[in-house]
Amino acid sequence: MNNWSESLLKESGYRIGNCLIESVDLSMRDHGCLDMTLCLSGQVNVCFGGYVLGKGYLGAPDDFWEGSAAGLEYIMRIMDVVGVESFQDLKGKYVRVAHKGFGISVRIIGNITKEKWFDAESFFKDKREQRDD
């Protein structure tokens, strides 16, 4: 997983913005999978997340369900970066986001005051590569 700092992000062409986590959604309502989305507002208004964390839907047969260790770690890492011990405490917290402009997905969030970042894209890329080894 990429180990970012604010200066490295800026050198790589990212802009940094502060955002409030307006809402948190952990659901399996779409596409037969579990995903988590943080809706952020502030210097940019974006949703962060949308990664498949597991398979399942209401009424799914027993052989369809599949959890993901990477999905659980993803949620835990977001909680760590934001600085909360309880999932429901994410809502109302401030974060920094690294983005490359309008229309580009936000894949990196950071703690509002500490030099601590989470790069979701490189996290899942590393997990896929570990599986393929």
Stockholm file with secondary structure:
# STOCKHOLM 1.0

chainA/1-133         MNNWSESLLKESGYRIGNCLIESVDLSMRDHGCLDMTLCLSGQVNVCFGGYVLGKGYLGAPDDFWEGSAAGLEYIMRIMDVVGVESFQDLKGKYVRVAHKGFGISVRIIGNITKEKWFDAESFFKDKREQRDD
#=GR chainA/1-133 SS CCCCCHHHHHHTTCEEEEEEEEEEEEECCSTTEEEEEEEEEESSCEEEECCCCEECCTTCCTTTCBCCHHHHHHHHHHHHHHTCSSGGGGTTCEEEEEECSTTSCCCEEEESSSSCEEEHHHHHHHHHHHHHC
#=GC SS_cons         CCCCCHHHHHHTTCEEEEEEEEEEEEECCSTTEEEEEEEEEESSCEEEECCCCEECCTTCCTTTCBCCHHHHHHHHHHHHHHTCSSGGGGTTCEEEEEECSTTSCCCEEEESSSSCEEEHHHHHHHHHHHHHC
//
